């Protein structure tokens, strides 16, 4: 039986099917990591090294993948009262946790007059729910090991600052997810694939995508959610093709879904069937009045390195560029370009980075 790990708890909110396949899938069918994915992983490891190098924490020594000996070495270090551990090993009944950080705190436990709390290093700008689930999972293992609750866990984020989370606030959530993940491991339940943005970075995608295509799954339609798929299937609409023949108003009454939402799905189904986009008409701007703004950013470093404005967008146009060398120069650089445009000129862009 495979152990449940912190990675399973981290992955579950994004894609339960990936967790199911981690337990029961043929791992030879996973695609190889891309060069970009390897690069991102290395940057994450480099960040962790940079943020922990000055802590003076020790790392338990044990033969590779011998987690029983790793857990024993970790317990020995915690009983000795070391100030902190890197990559300590925590074991339970069918569960395994390897948190980035274990930090000593004052307060009695089975180890004596001290105990430990869990920390994890993350490369994101702000904490996310999946990250919190992961450190809560580790904290429950630590509580069993030291005979007392740590009280809180913390994340060290990309800029080095620490965010703490009270365990009591997330107890119900972590307990529910642990039960669901255990049911997947034990084969009591199974998960269907669902197309989502996370599929792009999932190594199981080459297993799931052919299944979705073969089933003509509803998630192949733009705007679909898991809950919406379940509602439509309960109403007898079980494929993207079936949406094309859907009568909007009767379906809205039967499912209590908004007719506007159903019409949008109908257009998405027709676009998928034809292989051509269906354009939603809007009031056109005069060709010479459009400006297109493009930016090149490094999300990991939280920096924008380039702004470009093309005006007008149609024809040869004029290109204005700026390459700020410091974070504090970014907004002035963008404004210096935008100020060269006529007042009221529509600005075209994509994504959420530019509005932010």
Beta strands, then each sheet from edge to edge (+ up, - down):
strand 1: 4-5
strand 2: 58-59
strand 3: 84-86
strand 4: 90-92
strand 5: 95-97
strand 6: 101-109
strand 7: 112-121
strand 8: 152-156
strand 9: 162-166
strand 10: 291-298
strand 11: 303-311
strand 12: 318-322
strand 13: 347-348
sheet 1: 1+ 5+ 4-
sheet 2: 2+ 3+ 6- 7+ 8+ 9-
sheet 3: 12+ 11- 10+ 13+
end
